[in-house]
Amino acid sequence: MERPLKPPADPELQRRIQDLILYKGAGYNQDLVADIILNALKLLTDVEDRGDVRVIRTAVGELRYAFRLFKPYADKRKVTIFGSARTKLEEPEYKQAADFGRRMAAEGWMIITGAGPGIMRAGHEGAGLENSFGASIRLPWEETTNPIMLGDKKLITFKYFFTRKLTFVRHADAIVLFPGGFGTMDEGYEALTLMQTGKTRLRPLVLINPPGSAYWRTWDKHTREHLLRQQLISPADLNLYYITESADEAVKHITRFYRNYHSMRSVADQLVIRLKHAPSPTSIEALNEDFADIIAGEKIHPAEPMPAEQDEIGTLQMPRIAFGFNRKDYGRLRHLINVLNTL
């Protein structure tokens, strides 16, 4: 359903923008496209530096292309794998990442990695080309595309890290980290921050230790002894990640997250959670008691699809619950999803 175009201050400009959209052949989301055009025109007077305008132009182009590329695969679950580009083929974590990619592909999932060497190549090697996406980055000092993804239509090469990282998170239903350097840490912390603050949807985030390694256990110890002990994070934030030494256990943890839970969406002052199976009245009563600390307003209750959800046709037949969420305790909300998956 198209929304009316938002009128700019200049009616003549509004008419010309609408004529331009109609000339192109209309299409999706005309109101939002009109707003993008209007903002682009404002660059003529608002931003003088040519380099700044190039950043905007490139970012819009990269994101448009990425959304177009992922669109045909929207109905398939995807997992993003992060890890070191320096991992050698003979190292245990390489074999573990390849095994994980193979197991996830067997579950019907697709793999997204940075398309480089090391852990990224291992994930693609395990999943196979038909189940792989690559989000490469142009760097001057190293090969950026592994031989598995080279030349494939599901490969995107980005100029900017921020558009690349948005793509990693936006299209992922789960995130897995193997040991890595600054880049891996950056990507992992960003994913945690986005979930902790509600800026992206909740999903499994799994940290996989190679055999005999304490890499993520050491990281977890630092998190608990410095961040948690100094009250820089809350105890419930520890629900946002899961550590394992087993690729098989990582696969089980991810697939269990979607055992009953499907997706969620905020609609006005309600958080709507779509499920495969509706909880019983007794279960809902227990949920309201156990999670009263995150309810702000209306209690958890069965709900019908709301008008704002009509654009997500595939979810309209699903049972759902809704409640007034306090919009801050996302670690506790993650715990609620765990409980829903046991019902």
Secondary structure, 3 states (H helix, E strand, C coil): CCCCCCCCCCHHHHHHHHHHHHHHCCCCCHHHHHHHHHHHHHHHHHCCCHHHHHHHHHHHHHHHHHHHHHHHHCCCCEEEEECCCCCCCCCHHHHHHHHHHHHHHHCCCEEEECCCCCHHHHHHHHHCHHHEEEEEECCCCCCCCCCCCCCCCCEEEECCHHHHHHHHHHCCCEEEECCCCHHHHHHHHHHHHHHHCCCCCCCCEEEECCCCCCHHHHHHHHHHHHHHCCCCCCHHHHHHCEEECCHHHHHHHHHHHCCCEEEEEEECCEEEEEECCCCCHHHHHHHHHHCHHHECCCCCEEECCCHHHCCCHHHCCCCEEEECECCCCHHHHHHHHHHHCCC
